[in-house]
Amino acid sequence: MDGVKVAGVSSLKEVVAKINGTKRIEPIVVDRENLFKSQMKYNVDFTDVKGQEQVKRALEVAAAGGHNVIMIGPPGSGKTMLAKRLPTILPDLVFDEALETTKIHSVAGILAEGKGLIATRPFRSPHHTISDAGLIGGGSVPKPGEVSLAHNGILFLDEFTEFKKNVLEVTRQPLEDCMVTISRAAISLSYPARFMLIAAMNPCPCGYATDPNNECTCTPQMIQKYMSRISGPLMDRIDIQIEVPAVLFTELADKEKGEASTIVRRRVQFARKIQLDRYNLKDGMFANSQMESNDLRKYCKLESKSANLLKIAMEKLGLSARAYDRILKVSRTIADMDDKEQIQPSHISEAIQYRSLDRKLWL
């Protein structure tokens, strides 16, 4: 910490000697910025992912606007692999965010030994058998749950439909308020919980409804029941729904590497800066995903061509009413990535592609 002189001693005798002036112990000097930057390293990279260009693009859009995402695809299509690499394209942690994140992990008692500061965005992936207290936090002495441990990072819920319904429902409040309050008879504590939710699920109970290489054994009724495990209010908080197809052999065998995370991150940071300048931290807003109805009317005005395209999509594709606001938010992010003040028809059409679960063929 700046402004604090720290002298390392190995015994109380050395402390007495230091105080009496009989032994000289020089304070430790640490270059905080260099130490912080040296720890900002990830063990994974987007170059590891073969194929899935459309999904990688969707995740880049999500990172640029802070949007929650659900990925739907058969087993082995790379959903988990993609999710684990999402933190590598998010904007770098600033020092204040690193301190805040470190404090939460320290309180929970899971700070790695010898690691004084968390310098990368956290990635939390709880198992689907987790309880609501484990996800939100709790205990006789309230401790932070997974939503708080994912603060400033990613909360990844794999096998989304396998989570108990009451466990999924308790995530709605922290997604809305970015804060969790745990009350007990003797104490009430609040923990921050500002995170991106990334969910992954199969398209049907057997997992192969969208896989051209495997036959699906599920009936339409089974698929309908499977999809209904996710409530409408929870789905309302997810802006991007993307299909993750099975990876082709030609893509797996391709020796050419994809784009590095550092290159993608620059584009994400460019779009985030536009949003920071636009909102100027009004009411704590810093990303397009946080826009409310009034903000949508102010910042997402559509020209006639864009409005007509959205109208046709709502009617022809059978998009639900709740998809309207989500499409506007995502198209605003895509426009920012293109450095465009006005939302173009191309931005609207791309945002429409990210509403797979809202189409009539799914529901």
N, C-alpha and C positions, 0 to 999 in steps of 0.2 A: 504494500500500500504506500502511496506517495505521502511524504512528510513524516514517516515513522522510521526511526532508526532502530535497527534490530542487531543485537550482538549475541552471537551463539556461544553458549557455555555448556560444559559437560558435567558440572557439579556445583553445589552450593558454595564450596570453597572458592571457586573461580568468581562467583558473584560477589563474595565478601572482598576478595582481592581487587576486583574491579572497582568496588565502592571505595575501598581504602586507598586506591591509587597505586597499589604495589604491583599490579599487573595490567598491562595495556591490552585491551581487546577491541580491535577495530570493528565498527558496525559493518554488517553485510550490505553491499550495494547491488541492487538488482535492476537491470534494464527492463522495466515492466513491458514496454511495447514490443521489444524483441522476444521476450519470453512468451508473451501472448501470441505473437505471430508464429513463433516456432511450434506452438501446440495446435495451430489451426490446420490440422491435416486429417484427411479422411483415408480410410483403408480401402475404399471402393471408388469406382468411377463409372461414368456413363459409357465410357469406351468399352466396358465389359459386356454391354448388352448387344446381342446380335438381332438385327431386324427391329420390328416393332416401332418403326419411325413415327407412325401416327400417334401411338401411345406416348412416346417420348415427347412429341410436340404438345400433346394434351397436358402432360406433367409440367412442361416448361410454362405453358399458359397458367396452370394452377399456381406454380411458384411465383410467377410475375404478379398475380393478383391476390395471392393468399387464399385461393379457393379450396374448399374441401372436395375430395374426389372419391368416387367409387369405381373400382375396376371389376369388370365381369368377364370371365374367361375360363376355359377348361383347365384342368390340372396340368402343370408343367408348361404353361404358356409364358411364365416369367413375371407374374404379378408381384410376388414377394421380392424378387431380384430388382425390379424397377422401383418399388417402394423404398427399399433400403438405400437406393442411390439418389432419392429425391433431396435429402438434406445437403448433398454436395453441390446442388445448383441453387439453393436458397442464398440470399444475401449473407455475407459474413456477419458473424456476431460482433456487435460493438462491445466495448469493455463493460458498460453498465448492464447490458443483457447477460454477459458472461457471469458477472457477480450475482445477479438475480438468480440465474439458473444454478450456479454453484451453491448458493445458500439453501435452495430447496433440496438439492441432492444431499447436502450436508445434514440438514435436519432429518432427512429420511434415513441417514446412516449408510448410504450406499456410495459415498464419494470414494473413488479408487484411492488406495493407499499410495502416498507419495505424490498425488496429483492435487495441487492446491487450487487449480482453476479449470473449469470446463470451458474450452475455447471453441468447441464445435457444437453445432445444433443437435440437441438430443433426439434420439430415435427410440421410441418405446413401442414394444410389440407384445402386449399381454396375451396369454393363452385364452381361448374362448371359454374356459371353465372358470374364469375369474369372477369374483363376487362383486356386487355393486360397491361395497365398502373398499375393496381392493382397487377398483377403478377410480372412484371419487375421492377416497381417503376416509380415515376413521380410526377406531381404536379408543381405549379408555383415555389415553393421551393422544389426541388426534394427530395423525401423521398424514403427510401428503400422499395422494393416490397417483395412479398412472397418468391421469389428465394433468396433474400439476408437475409430475416428473417430466412430462413432454412439453412443458412451458418453453416457449421460444423455438420449438422444434416440431417433430412429427409424432402423432399417435397413430400407429398402424394397427388396424383391427382385421386380421386375416380370418378367413372362414366367417365372414360377417354374420351370416344367417344362423350360425351355430351358437352365437352368444345368446344368453337368456334375454327375453324381451325386456324384463325390468332393468337389466344391466345396461342395455342399449338406451333405454329411455332416460336414464339418469345423466347421460352425456348431453342431453339437449340444453340444460341450463348453463353448464360451463361453456358450451359452444356459443351461446347467446351472450353471456355476461363476461366471459374470459376470467372468471373468478369462481372459487368454490368456498363456501362457508360451512364449517363443521361445528355443530353446537352440541355441547354436553352440559350436564348439570353444573359442573364447576368451572367450565371454560368454553369459550367460543373462539375459534381461529379461522382466519381467512387465508387461502393460498391462491396465488395467481395461476391461471390455467389458459393461457393464450397459445393455442396450438393449431396446426393444420390436421384435420382428420383425413386419413387415407384408409379406405376400406377396400377389401377384396372378397369376391365371392364367385362361386360357380354359377353358370346360367340355369342350372336345374339340379335336382337331387343327385343324379348320377354324374353330372359334371360335363356331359358331352353334347349338349343341345346345339352348340355352335361349332363343334369340332368336325371338320369334314372327314377326318381319318377314323373316327369312332362313331358307332351308332348309339343314338340316345334311346334309352328304354323307358323314358318318363312319359306319362300322359299329360295332356294340357291341364287337367285338373291338378295333377301333382305339381306341375310347374307353377300354376297360379297360387297354390297353397304355400309353396316354397318362397315365392316372391313376397307374399303377404306378411312374412315374418318381420319385414321392415316397415315400420309405421310411416304414415304420410307426414306427420310433423317432423320426424327425424330426417326423412328424405328431403324435406323442405330446406334443410340446412346444408345440403350437398349440391354444389353448383355444377359439377362436372361428372357425367356418367359416361364411361368409355369402355368399349368392348376391346378385350385383349385376345386376339386370335392365336391359334396354335402356331408355333414357329415352324416355317418350312425348312426342309433339309438344306436347300440351296443357301438360305440365310445363315444357318448354323455353320456351314462349310466355308462361308465367305471369310477370307483372311483379312479383308480390309476393316480397319477399326472405325468405330463411329466417332462422333464429336466428343471431345473431352469436356468434363464437367466445368472446367474453368472458363471455357469459351461460352457455354450455355449460361453460366452464372453472370457473365458480363451483360448479356442481353436482359436477363432477369433484373439485375441491378439498375439498368437503364430505365426499364419500365417502372420499377419501384420508385425511382427518383421523381419521375413525372407525377406519380400519385402523391408522393409526399409534398411536392410543390403545390399540387392542386388543392389538397385538403388542409395543408398547413396544420396538421394535428388537431383539426376541429373536432371537438368532443372525443378526442382520442383516436380518431380515424387515421389510418395510414395506408390502407389498401382498398381496392375496389370491392372486395368481398364483404366489407363492412357497411356498404351503402344501404340506406333505408329507402322507403318509397319516395320521400321528398328529394333525396339525393339523386335517385334515378331520374326523376323529372328534370332536375337541374343539369345533370352531367351526361345524360344518355338521350338527348334529343335526337330523333331520327328524321332524316330527309324522306321524301315521299317514296323513293325507290327502296330504301331500307325498310321502311314501315310496311310497304306492300309485300315485300319478301317475307317478313315475319308473319304477316297476316295469312299469306298463302300456306306457310309452313304449319301454323297453328291448325288450319282447317284440313289440309291434305294429309299431314302426317299424324294427325290426331294428338298433338301435343297437349298436355294438361295445362290448366290455368296456372299452376304453380311454376311451370317451366318458363313463363313469360319473363318474370323478374330475373331469373337465373341466366337466361339468354342475354338479357341486356347487360348484366354485370360482366359476364364472360366476354361479350363482344366489346365492351369498354376496355377491358384488359388487352384484347388482341389489337385494338386500335392504338392503345398506348405503346405496345410493342412495335407497331409500325410507325410510331411517332406521328399519328394523325389525330387532329383535334375532333374531327367529325367521324362518327361511326359509319363505315362504308358497307354496302351490300355483301362484300366478301367477308367482312368481319362477322356479320350476322349469320351467313351461311356456315361458317366454320363453327360458330357457337352452337348452332342447331345440331351439328353432328355430335356434340357432346351431351345429348339428352336421350341416350339409348333406352333407358327404362321408362321413359314417358310416352313412348310410341305405342300405338294400339296393338302391334304385333307381339308386344311383351305382356300387356295387361289383359 
